[in-house]
Amino acid sequence: MDIKTASALHRLRLVSIPEALSFPALLIFGSLLSRISDVNLVMPLGMLHGVLFVLYSLFLLDVWNRAKWPLKKVALFFLLAVIPFGGLYGDKLLKRDEADSVVAARARKEEAAA
């Protein structure tokens, strides 16, 4: 895996957890607090979640382009972004892919040196 693909995967991992937590925060704090008190957090939390979701989608497209993922895998990661807390599982999958690619890169490097 080249450095651009690895950095694209890393960017996707960095945004996956905040995106996964922003949607439930919007649902719980935004909706609940606006109904039981005068505090209205729907607008700022909604904007934050929207920005994180757009970043996640753009980074997912970048990984799809660079890593040549199959459409099925990209659809799974997009679905995980829509499901509350789904990005946490997506981060776990990305961490495993990242570790596998590092092992494969080291193996190729050792083969080339031998």
C-alpha positions in Angstrom: 0.0 0.0 0.0 1.4 3.4 -0.9 1.5 6.3 1.5 -1.4 8.1 -0.1 -3.7 5.1 0.3 -2.6 4.7 3.9 -3.2 8.3 4.7 -6.6 8.1 3.1 -7.5 5.2 5.3 -6.1 7.0 8.4 -8.3 10.1 7.6 -11.4 7.9 7.3 -10.6 6.3 10.6 -10.0 9.7 12.3 -13.5 11.0 11.2 -15.4 7.7 11.7 -15.6 7.8 15.5 -16.7 11.5 15.9 -19.2 10.9 13.1 -20.5 7.8 14.8 -21.0 9.7 18.1 -22.4 12.9 16.7 -25.7 11.3 15.4 -26.7 9.8 18.7 -25.7 13.0 20.4 -28.0 14.9 18.0 -30.9 12.5 18.7 -30.4 12.3 22.4 -29.3 15.8 23.5 -30.8 17.8 20.6 -34.2 16.3 20.6 -34.6 15.5 24.2 -33.3 18.8 25.6 -35.4 20.8 23.2 -38.5 19.0 24.4 -38.0 19.2 28.1 -36.2 22.6 28.5 -35.6 25.8 26.8 -32.2 24.7 25.6 -32.1 24.1 21.8 -29.0 22.2 20.7 -30.5 20.9 17.5 -29.0 23.5 15.2 -25.4 23.3 16.4 -25.4 19.6 16.9 -27.1 19.1 13.5 -24.5 21.3 11.8 -21.7 19.4 13.5 -23.1 16.1 12.5 -23.7 17.3 8.9 -20.1 18.5 8.5 -18.8 15.2 9.9 -21.0 13.1 7.7 -20.0 15.0 4.6 -16.3 14.6 5.6 -16.8 10.9 6.2 -18.5 10.5 2.8 -15.7 12.4 1.0 -13.0 10.4 2.8 -14.8 7.2 2.0 -14.9 8.1 -1.7 -11.2 8.9 -1.5 -10.4 5.5 0.0 -12.6 3.8 -2.6 -10.7 5.5 -5.3 -7.2 4.9 -3.9 -7.6 1.5 -2.3 -9.8 0.1 -5.2 -12.4 -1.3 -2.7 -15.3 -3.2 -4.2 -18.6 -1.4 -4.3 -20.0 -3.9 -1.7 -17.4 -2.8 0.9 -18.0 0.9 0.2 -21.8 0.4 0.6 -21.2 -1.4 3.9 -19.1 1.5 5.3 -21.7 4.0 4.1 -24.5 2.1 5.7 -22.4 2.0 9.0 -22.3 5.8 8.8 -26.1 6.0 8.7 -26.7 3.7 11.6 -26.2 5.2 15.1 -22.9 4.0 16.5 -22.2 2.1 13.3 -19.0 4.0 12.7 -17.5 2.5 15.8 -17.7 -1.0 14.1 -16.5 0.6 10.9 -13.5 1.9 12.8 -12.8 -1.6 14.1 -12.9 -2.9 10.5 -10.6 -0.1 9.3 -8.1 -0.7 12.0 -7.9 -4.4 11.0 -7.5 -3.4 7.3 -4.8 -1.0 8.2 -2.9 -3.5 10.3 -3.2 -6.1 7.5 -1.8 -3.7 5.0 1.1 -2.8 7.2 2.0 -6.5 7.5 1.7 -7.0 3.8 3.9 -4.0 3.1 6.6 -5.3 5.5 6.5 -8.7 3.8 6.9 -7.1 0.4 9.8 -5.0 1.7 11.5 -8.0 3.1 11.1 -10.0 -0.1 12.6 -7.1 -2.1 15.6 -6.9 0.2 16.2 -10.7 0.0 
